[in-house]
């Protein structure tokens, strides 16, 4: 059986928060359902298997946030260069502007600090953006690095290219928002289908309490309960993979 290896101290704080929240929600639910703290603790520990799902969710959100910041980066960089700044000075000014807009939560602002430092020690800007592409895999960093290399080495209207990139990125984000709106209804329906079995089971807890006692105290009941839980977890996994193919 696959058991995720987790260094709970070193993982992303948001990911750690998601794991803790899911654990306490599961703990509260099963305490209410079974009345047994020990049994609920054992079941709630299974939330560790949601770690890969939460990790993908965090990565997806970071990528989307980085795309939004990259759009602002292109706009700010273009404005700074239109104001007469050189590329180096415009990059530094853009970094400070990103910090002003997003505060310490800025992703690209922190990465720009690294890129500017790397350039000082001999690692070119193009290489720095290619390194970012390897980490975030949004496509735009690679394209930007290629364009930057061509215009800096062979010449070209870099300001015009920045404007075109900003327009292209705006169109892409607008399309993604429209698709997200269209899929919102389906996402809500899937969420409801996942929650309804838990609500029904909790309702049976008060209508037929002897059934819950049977499921949590007898060997046959426990085997049945675990088997149903395994089937539900498997269906969750399959449906989630299908959603990744269709929606992502």
C-alpha positions as CSV (number, residue, x, y, z in Angstrom):
1,X,0.0,0.0,0.0
2,X,1.3,3.4,-0.9
3,X,1.8,5.7,2.1
4,X,2.9,9.3,1.4
5,X,6.2,10.3,2.9
6,X,5.7,13.6,4.6
7,X,8.1,15.9,6.4
8,X,5.4,17.8,8.3
9,X,7.7,20.6,9.4
10,X,9.3,21.4,6.0
11,X,6.1,21.2,3.8
12,X,4.4,24.3,2.5
13,X,2.5,26.1,5.3
14,X,-0.7,26.2,3.3
15,X,-0.4,22.5,2.5
16,X,0.2,21.8,6.2
17,X,-2.9,23.9,7.1
18,X,-5.1,21.9,4.6
19,X,-3.9,18.6,6.1
20,X,-4.7,19.8,9.6
21,X,-8.1,21.2,8.7
22,X,-9.1,18.0,6.9
23,X,-7.9,15.9,9.9
24,X,-9.9,17.9,12.4
25,X,-13.0,17.9,10.1
26,X,-12.8,14.2,9.8
27,X,-12.1,13.8,13.5
28,X,-15.2,15.9,14.4
29,X,-17.4,14.1,11.9
30,X,-16.5,10.6,13.1
31,X,-16.8,11.5,16.8
32,X,-20.3,12.8,16.0
33,X,-21.0,9.6,14.0
34,X,-19.5,7.0,16.3
35,X,-19.1,8.6,19.7
36,X,-15.7,6.9,20.0
37,X,-12.7,9.2,20.2
38,X,-10.1,6.4,19.6
39,X,-12.0,5.0,16.6
40,X,-12.3,8.5,15.2
41,X,-8.6,9.2,15.6
42,X,-7.7,6.1,13.8
43,X,-10.0,6.8,10.9
44,X,-9.0,10.5,10.7
45,X,-5.3,9.6,10.4
46,X,-6.3,8.2,6.9
47,X,-6.5,11.9,5.8
48,X,-2.7,11.5,5.1
49,X,-3.7,9.8,1.9
50,X,-5.2,13.1,0.7
51,X,-1.7,14.6,0.8
52,X,-1.0,14.1,-3.0
53,X,-4.4,15.6,-3.8
54,X,-3.8,18.7,-1.6
55,X,-0.3,19.0,-3.0
56,X,-1.6,19.1,-6.6
57,X,-4.2,21.7,-5.5
58,X,-1.5,24.0,-4.0
59,X,0.7,23.7,-7.1
60,X,-2.2,24.5,-9.4
61,X,-3.1,27.6,-7.3
62,X,0.6,28.7,-7.2
63,X,0.8,28.3,-11.0
64,X,-2.3,30.4,-11.5
65,X,-1.1,33.1,-9.1
66,X,2.2,33.1,-10.9
67,X,0.5,33.7,-14.2
68,X,-1.4,36.6,-12.8
69,X,1.7,38.1,-11.4
70,X,3.6,37.5,-14.6
71,X,0.9,39.5,-16.5
72,X,1.4,42.4,-14.0
73,X,5.2,41.9,-14.4
74,X,5.0,42.4,-18.2
75,X,2.8,45.4,-17.9
76,X,5.0,47.0,-15.2
77,X,8.2,46.2,-17.0
78,X,6.8,47.7,-20.2
79,X,5.7,50.9,-18.4
80,X,9.1,51.3,-16.8
81,X,11.0,50.9,-20.0
82,X,8.6,53.3,-21.8
83,X,9.6,55.7,-19.1
84,X,13.1,55.6,-20.3
85,X,14.7,53.0,-17.9
86,X,17.1,50.5,-19.1
87,X,16.1,46.8,-18.9
88,X,18.2,46.3,-15.7
89,X,16.7,49.3,-13.9
90,X,13.3,48.5,-15.2
91,X,13.5,44.9,-13.8
92,X,14.6,46.3,-10.3
93,X,11.7,48.8,-10.4
94,X,9.3,46.1,-11.4
95,X,10.4,43.9,-8.5
96,X,9.6,46.7,-6.0
97,X,6.3,47.4,-7.7
98,X,5.3,43.7,-7.3
99,X,6.1,43.9,-3.6
100,X,4.0,47.0,-3.4
101,X,1.1,45.2,-5.1
102,X,1.2,41.8,-3.4
103,X,3.3,42.4,-0.3
104,X,5.4,39.6,1.1
105,X,3.1,37.0,-0.6
106,X,4.4,37.9,-4.0
107,X,5.8,34.9,-5.8
108,X,7.4,36.6,-8.8
109,X,8.8,39.4,-6.7
110,X,10.9,36.9,-4.7
111,X,12.0,35.1,-7.8
112,X,13.1,38.4,-9.4
113,X,15.3,39.0,-6.5
114,X,17.1,35.7,-7.3
115,X,17.3,36.4,-11.0
116,X,18.8,39.9,-10.4
117,X,21.3,38.3,-8.0
118,X,22.2,35.5,-10.4
119,X,22.8,38.1,-13.1
120,X,25.3,39.8,-10.9
121,X,27.3,36.6,-10.4
122,X,27.3,35.7,-14.1
123,X,24.1,33.8,-14.6
124,X,22.2,35.7,-17.3
125,X,18.6,36.8,-17.1
126,X,17.6,34.4,-19.8
127,X,18.9,31.4,-17.8
128,X,17.2,32.7,-14.7
129,X,13.8,32.8,-16.4
130,X,14.4,29.3,-17.8
131,X,15.0,28.1,-14.3
132,X,11.7,29.6,-13.3
133,X,10.0,27.7,-16.1
134,X,11.4,24.4,-14.8
135,X,9.8,25.1,-11.5
136,X,6.4,26.6,-12.4
137,X,5.9,25.1,-15.9
138,X,3.6,27.9,-17.1
139,X,5.2,28.2,-20.6
140,X,5.5,32.0,-20.5
141,X,8.9,32.1,-18.7
142,X,10.5,30.0,-21.5
143,X,9.0,32.2,-24.2
144,X,10.1,35.3,-22.4
145,X,13.6,34.0,-22.0
146,X,13.9,33.2,-25.7
147,X,12.5,36.6,-26.7
148,X,14.8,38.3,-24.3
149,X,17.8,36.5,-25.5
150,X,17.0,37.3,-29.2
151,X,16.4,41.0,-28.6
152,X,19.4,41.5,-26.4
153,X,21.8,39.6,-28.6
154,X,20.5,40.3,-32.1
155,X,18.4,43.4,-31.6
156,X,14.7,43.9,-31.9
157,X,11.8,46.1,-30.6
158,X,11.6,44.6,-27.1
159,X,9.0,47.1,-25.9
160,X,6.6,46.2,-28.7
161,X,7.1,42.5,-27.9
162,X,6.2,43.2,-24.3
163,X,2.9,44.8,-25.4
164,X,2.1,41.9,-27.6
165,X,2.9,39.4,-24.8
166,X,0.7,41.4,-22.4
167,X,-2.2,41.3,-24.8
168,X,-1.8,37.6,-25.5
169,X,-1.6,36.8,-21.8
170,X,-4.8,38.9,-21.1
171,X,-6.7,37.0,-23.8
172,X,-5.6,33.6,-22.3
173,X,-6.6,34.5,-18.8
174,X,-10.0,35.8,-20.0
175,X,-10.6,32.5,-21.8
176,X,-9.6,30.5,-18.7
177,X,-12.0,32.6,-16.6
178,X,-14.9,31.9,-19.0
179,X,-14.1,28.2,-19.0
180,X,-13.9,28.2,-15.2
181,X,-17.4,29.9,-15.0
182,X,-18.9,27.3,-17.4
183,X,-17.4,24.4,-15.3
184,X,-18.4,25.9,-11.9
185,X,-21.8,24.3,-12.0
186,X,-20.3,20.8,-12.7
187,X,-17.8,21.3,-9.9
188,X,-20.5,22.1,-7.4
189,X,-22.5,19.0,-8.5
190,X,-19.5,16.8,-8.1
191,X,-18.9,18.3,-4.6
192,X,-22.5,17.6,-3.6
193,X,-22.3,14.0,-4.8
194,X,-19.3,13.5,-2.6
195,X,-20.8,15.1,0.4
196,X,-24.3,13.5,0.3
197,X,-23.2,10.0,1.4
198,X,-21.6,11.5,4.6
199,X,-24.7,13.5,5.3
200,X,-26.9,10.4,4.8
201,X,-24.7,8.3,7.1
202,X,-24.8,11.0,9.7
203,X,-28.6,11.0,9.4
204,X,-28.8,7.2,9.9
205,X,-26.7,7.7,13.1
206,X,-29.7,9.4,14.7
207,X,-32.5,7.4,13.0
208,X,-30.9,3.9,13.4
209,X,-28.2,4.2,16.0
210,X,-28.0,0.5,16.4
211,X,-26.7,0.2,12.8
212,X,-23.7,2.5,13.6
213,X,-23.0,0.5,16.8
214,X,-22.9,-2.6,14.6
215,X,-20.6,-1.1,12.1
216,X,-18.1,0.2,14.7
217,X,-18.1,-2.6,17.3
218,X,-18.5,-5.9,15.6
219,X,-15.9,-7.5,13.3
220,X,-18.4,-8.0,10.4
221,X,-19.6,-4.5,10.8
222,X,-16.1,-3.0,10.9
223,X,-15.1,-5.0,7.8
224,X,-18.2,-3.8,6.0
225,X,-17.6,-0.2,7.1
226,X,-13.9,-0.3,5.9
227,X,-14.9,-2.0,2.6
228,X,-17.5,0.7,1.8
229,X,-15.0,3.4,2.8
230,X,-12.4,1.9,0.5
231,X,-14.9,1.8,-2.4
232,X,-15.8,5.4,-1.8
233,X,-12.1,6.4,-1.6
234,X,-11.5,4.6,-4.9
235,X,-14.4,6.3,-6.6
236,X,-13.1,9.6,-5.3
237,X,-9.7,8.9,-6.8
238,X,-11.1,7.8,-10.2
239,X,-13.4,10.8,-10.4
240,X,-10.6,13.2,-9.4
241,X,-8.4,11.8,-12.2
242,X,-11.2,12.1,-14.7
243,X,-11.7,15.7,-13.6
244,X,-8.0,16.4,-14.1
245,X,-8.2,15.1,-17.6
246,X,-11.4,16.9,-18.6
247,X,-11.1,20.2,-16.6
248,X,-7.4,20.8,-16.4
